[in-house]
Amino acid sequence: MVESAGAAEKKGCGLGSIIVGIIMVGLLAVLCLPMLLSIEPDYPRAMCANNLKQIGSMCQMWGTSHRQVWPKGYDEASTRWDDVGNTREDAWSPTRDDGEPPAREAADNKQPIQSNTASLWLLIAKAGLSPDVFFCSEAKYAKRQADMPDFKSVRDFRGESYCTYSYQNVLGQYKLTQTTARKYTQYAVAADASPMRRDFWSGAPGGGMPVGITNKKLAERPAFSEGSEESQSWNRDVKFIRHPWELNSPNHAFKGQNVLYLDGHVQWQTDPYCGYLYDNIWLRRRTDVTVPIDPKNIETLRAYNDEASYDGKSTLPEDSQDDSFLVP
């Protein structure tokens, strides 16, 4: 049977439309591929930000039943904030055969709490927050907290690598509350772990890693030159980075850190001068300086750095309302 000219023409048009459609789909896929690939690396960062949001929400809920005071895990005998994992009454045996080291000094609850992360542990032991919330998947050093019969039986994380976030230093008379900060929308209260933590930096109080990842980062370029990739990632006009307190958190390969603010929002920051009035969140703020602050002049910001404050024992004044000092 001979196909009519009209039918053949109609069939040809249909096939041509299919081919054009395939080509268009292919072009769209090629155009969208870079965008899809750019989303992939940001996924761990977004998950990390979600962790901090959950921590912030739980801290706010904690405050509603504790006279607006956020978690504070210290006792009257506490004198330090850097000895993570050394104040546990541990459910693990001191000798283990699974390759994991035993908890250091598995002690009874008469031992003073000397760890700032014990404040965050309260959210696990008493508020029911999952330990997985304190695990940033992009932090290559991080370890997941193993299941335990009763989280209430211990008072802190097993060690630094089991908590990937630093929290406002609440040792001493200072109390972090929901109502006393002057600018609570700009008051940083938690973030990805500080680059000065003892499992990162050899200069940490009490002695850290012999050559930690922070040391290696500084050694790559002892003074990051102006115009370098590191300086271009900053929001400020920075010329040189010589010290660990001007590095970003190791969690995200020193590219930046997610920061939790007192009002509950989380923001990605590409340098540590991101507290209220451009306060460096890794150090205590000096109160004896009157240099006018210019956010475009890094030297005016550096003038307020208390460079000796990351010593494992320095505290914030009881009436502090604008200083972010995230430890350990």
C-alpha positions in Angstrom: 0.0 0.0 0.0 1.5 3.3 -1.1 1.7 6.0 1.7 0.1 9.3 0.7 2.3 12.4 0.4 0.4 14.1 3.2 0.9 11.2 5.6 4.6 11.0 4.8 5.0 14.7 5.3 3.1 14.5 8.7 5.3 11.6 9.8 8.4 13.5 8.8 7.3 16.5 10.8 6.6 14.3 13.8 10.1 12.7 13.7 11.7 16.1 13.2 9.9 17.4 16.3 11.2 14.5 18.3 14.7 15.1 17.2 14.5 18.8 18.0 13.0 18.0 21.4 15.9 15.6 22.2 18.4 18.3 21.2 16.7 20.9 23.4 16.7 18.5 26.4 20.4 17.8 25.8 21.2 21.5 25.6 19.3 22.2 28.8 21.1 19.4 30.6 24.5 20.8 29.5 23.5 24.3 30.7 22.2 23.0 34.0 25.1 20.7 34.7 27.5 23.3 36.1 24.7 24.6 38.4 24.0 21.1 39.6 27.7 20.4 40.2 28.0 23.7 42.1 25.2 22.6 44.5 26.9 19.4 45.4 29.8 20.8 47.4 27.4 23.1 49.4 25.3 20.3 50.7 27.6 19.4 53.7 27.8 23.1 54.5 24.0 23.3 54.4 23.7 20.3 56.7 26.2 21.8 59.1 24.2 25.0 59.2 21.1 23.0 59.9 22.9 21.4 62.8 23.7 24.8 64.3 20.1 25.9 63.8 18.9 22.8 65.8 21.4 23.6 68.5 20.2 27.2 68.6 16.5 26.2 68.8 17.2 23.7 71.6 19.3 26.3 73.5 16.4 28.8 73.2 14.0 26.1 74.5 16.4 25.4 77.3 16.4 29.1 78.2 12.6 29.2 78.5 12.8 26.8 81.5 16.0 28.2 83.0 15.2 31.9 83.4 16.5 32.7 79.9 20.0 31.3 80.6 21.4 29.1 77.9 23.1 25.8 78.8 26.0 26.0 81.3 27.6 22.7 82.4 30.2 23.9 84.9 30.2 23.5 88.6 31.6 25.7 91.4 35.0 24.0 91.3 35.5 24.5 87.5 38.6 26.5 86.5 39.2 25.6 82.9 37.2 25.3 79.6 39.6 23.3 77.4 39.8 19.8 78.9 37.2 18.1 76.7 36.4 14.5 77.6 38.3 14.6 80.9 35.2 14.9 83.2 33.2 11.8 82.2 31.8 9.1 84.3 32.0 6.8 81.4 29.9 3.8 80.5 32.8 2.3 78.5 35.3 0.0 79.9 38.8 1.5 80.3 40.1 -1.4 78.2 38.5 -1.9 74.8 39.2 -4.2 71.9 37.4 -2.3 69.2 40.3 0.0 68.3 38.9 3.0 70.1 41.1 4.5 72.9 39.4 4.6 76.3 38.0 7.8 77.6 40.7 9.8 79.4 40.3 9.8 83.2 36.9 8.1 83.3 36.1 9.5 86.7 33.2 9.8 89.2 31.1 12.9 89.2 33.1 14.5 92.0 35.7 15.6 89.5 35.2 19.3 88.4 33.9 19.9 84.9 36.7 21.6 83.0 35.2 21.6 79.5 33.0 24.1 77.7 31.5 21.4 75.5 30.0 19.9 78.7 27.5 22.8 78.4 26.4 21.5 74.9 26.3 17.9 76.3 23.4 19.0 78.5 21.3 19.2 75.4 22.0 15.5 74.8 21.8 14.2 78.3 18.9 16.3 79.6 17.1 17.7 76.5 17.2 14.6 74.2 19.1 16.2 71.3 20.8 13.6 69.1 24.7 13.4 69.3 24.6 13.4 65.5 23.6 17.1 65.5 27.1 17.9 66.8 28.7 16.0 63.9 29.7 18.1 60.8 30.1 15.6 57.9 32.6 17.9 56.1 35.0 17.8 59.1 37.4 15.1 58.1 38.7 14.6 61.7 35.2 14.1 63.2 34.0 11.0 64.9 30.5 9.9 65.6 29.4 9.4 69.2 28.7 5.7 69.8 25.4 4.6 71.1 25.2 4.3 74.9 22.7 2.8 77.3 22.2 6.1 79.0 23.6 9.5 77.9 22.9 10.8 81.4 25.7 8.6 82.8 28.4 10.9 81.3 28.9 14.6 81.5 30.8 15.5 78.4 31.7 14.4 74.8 34.3 11.7 74.6 36.9 14.1 73.2 37.3 17.1 70.9 36.8 15.1 67.7 33.3 14.1 68.8 32.0 17.7 68.9 32.6 19.7 65.8 31.4 23.1 67.2 32.7 25.7 69.5 30.3 27.4 72.0 30.3 30.8 73.8 32.6 30.6 76.8 30.3 30.4 79.8 33.0 29.5 82.5 32.9 31.8 85.6 30.3 34.4 86.5 29.2 35.1 82.9 25.8 33.8 81.8 24.6 33.6 78.2 21.0 34.7 78.2 18.4 35.4 75.6 17.7 38.9 76.7 20.9 40.7 77.8 22.9 41.1 74.5 22.8 44.6 73.1 22.6 43.4 69.5 21.3 39.9 69.7 20.9 39.5 65.9 24.7 40.1 65.6 25.8 38.2 68.7 27.7 35.1 67.7 27.2 32.3 70.2 28.4 29.1 68.4 30.2 28.2 65.2 32.2 25.5 63.5 35.2 24.5 65.7 37.9 27.0 66.4 41.2 26.6 64.5 43.0 26.9 67.9 41.5 23.8 69.5 44.2 21.4 70.8 43.5 18.7 68.3 44.2 21.3 65.5 47.0 23.5 66.9 50.3 22.9 68.6 50.0 26.2 70.5 46.8 25.3 72.3 46.8 25.6 76.1 48.4 22.6 77.8 50.0 21.5 74.5 48.1 20.5 71.4 49.0 18.3 68.4 52.7 18.4 67.6 51.9 19.4 64.1 48.1 20.0 63.7 46.1 20.9 60.6 46.2 24.5 61.7 50.0 24.5 61.8 50.1 23.0 58.4 47.7 25.6 57.0 49.9 28.4 58.4 53.0 26.7 57.1 51.6 26.7 53.5 52.1 30.4 53.4 53.3 31.9 56.7 52.1 35.3 55.7 49.2 35.0 53.3 50.0 37.7 50.7 47.6 40.4 49.6 45.7 39.3 46.6 46.0 35.6 47.4 43.0 33.2 47.4 42.9 33.3 51.2 42.8 37.1 51.4 40.3 37.4 48.6 37.9 35.2 50.5 37.8 37.7 53.3 35.2 40.5 53.7 37.9 42.8 54.9 41.0 44.5 53.4 43.4 42.0 54.9 47.0 42.1 54.0 48.5 39.2 56.1 47.4 36.3 58.2 50.1 35.3 60.7 48.2 33.8 63.5 45.7 30.9 63.9 43.0 33.2 65.4 42.6 34.8 61.9 42.1 31.5 60.2 38.6 30.1 59.6 37.4 26.8 61.0 39.1 23.6 59.8 35.7 22.0 59.4 35.3 23.4 55.9 38.9 23.3 54.8 39.5 26.8 56.3 37.2 28.4 53.7 34.8 29.8 56.3 32.4 28.8 59.1 28.7 28.6 59.8 28.0 30.9 62.7 25.0 30.7 65.0 23.7 34.0 66.3 21.7 34.6 69.5 18.4 35.2 67.6 18.7 31.7 66.1 19.8 32.5 62.6 22.9 30.9 61.0 25.1 32.6 58.5 28.1 31.5 56.5 31.1 33.8 57.3 34.4 33.9 55.4 36.5 35.4 58.2 36.4 35.3 62.0 35.7 39.0 62.5 32.0 38.4 62.4 30.7 39.1 65.9 29.1 42.3 67.1 31.2 45.3 66.0 33.4 43.0 63.9 34.5 41.1 67.0 36.9 38.2 66.4 34.9 35.2 67.6 37.9 33.1 68.5 39.3 35.6 71.1 38.2 37.6 74.0 37.7 41.3 73.1 40.0 43.9 74.7 38.2 46.6 76.7 41.2 48.9 77.1 41.3 50.0 73.4 39.6 53.1 72.0 40.6 52.8 68.3 37.7 53.8 66.0 36.5 50.7 64.2 36.7 50.7 60.5 35.4 47.4 59.0 37.5 48.0 55.9 40.7 48.5 57.9 41.8 45.2 59.4 44.3 46.9 61.7 41.4 48.6 63.6 39.8 45.3 64.2 43.0 43.6 65.2 43.6 46.2 67.9 40.7 44.7 69.9 42.1 41.1 69.9 43.1 39.8 73.3 45.7 37.5 71.8 46.6 35.9 75.1 42.9 35.0 76.0 42.9 31.5 74.4 44.7 30.0 77.4 42.1 27.5 78.7 41.0 29.6 81.6 40.2 33.2 80.6 36.6 34.1 81.1 34.1 36.8 80.1 33.1 39.6 82.5 29.8 38.9 84.2 28.2 41.9 82.5 29.5 41.2 79.0 27.0 42.0 76.3 28.8 42.2 73.0 31.9 39.8 73.2 31.8 36.5 71.4 34.5 34.1 72.7 33.8 30.7 71.2 35.8 27.8 72.8 37.3 25.3 72.9 
